[in-house]
Amino acid sequence: MHLFIVDGHYLEAEFRRKFGPAHSYDFCPGTAPDLLTRLGAADVAFDLRPWPELHYEQPRQPLFYHTSSRTLAEIFRGEEPPFGPVFGFCALPTLLDRPVLEASLYRPEDSPELVRLCAALGTDYCLVQDRVGLLTPRVVCAAINEACHALQESAASLADIERTVRPAASSGLGPFGWANALGIERVYEVLEALYQDTHDARYRVAPLLKSMALRNQSFAL
């Protein structure tokens, strides 16, 4: 299959590891003048822009949209329905290259196409609700947020929290290392979207995390 990925250069290595060498890849900037020409050659497209736009062109091939901070329902609110099947997925660094692809549906009738497509891509998948945060980003970002609360409340030092709390045990990352790998701003965006969606106190962004995101900072490990 020919995979077309818009604004996904930061995930190129993960895309290639996830789906393997059996497929061809086109990583295209969202501002490329030949974007639509290149899209026409694709078997499946992934739009990773903050405000995805491929559906405005009404392409008929399957489209995946990054929905960790926005749902498919939000993306298509007030828009013409897409011609082809559309799916949500997680495009956060470290969370794509895993055995299971998290995916959500805009239309229930697109479920058989998701089954066919994941088989063609060579990946298992987990169907999750079209909700902000999907599944793994919701859990991971909440854990990072709790670690930030603990740090700003001086419950322990950064080094001790990082060494002791291992939500990503398989990767060897503690909460602050994982936050750096995901990108502090991305973690903040997911948590802010979750809090606005649920008003659940566990997603209220720790002031330390918010300040670091706004200042484009990373944790010094």
Buried (B, 14 or more C-beta within 10 A) or exposed (E): BBBBBBBBEEBEEBBBEBBEEEBEBBBBEBEBEEBEEBBEEBBBBBBBBEEBEBBEEEBEBBBBBBBBBBBBEBBBEEEEEBEBBBBBBBBBBBBBBBEEBBBBBBBEEBBEBBEEBBEBBEBEBBEBEBBBBBBBBBEBBBBBBBBBBBBEEEEBEBEEBBEEBBBBEEEEBBBBBBBBBBBBBBBBBBBBBBBEBBEEEEBBBBEBBBBBBEEEEBBEE
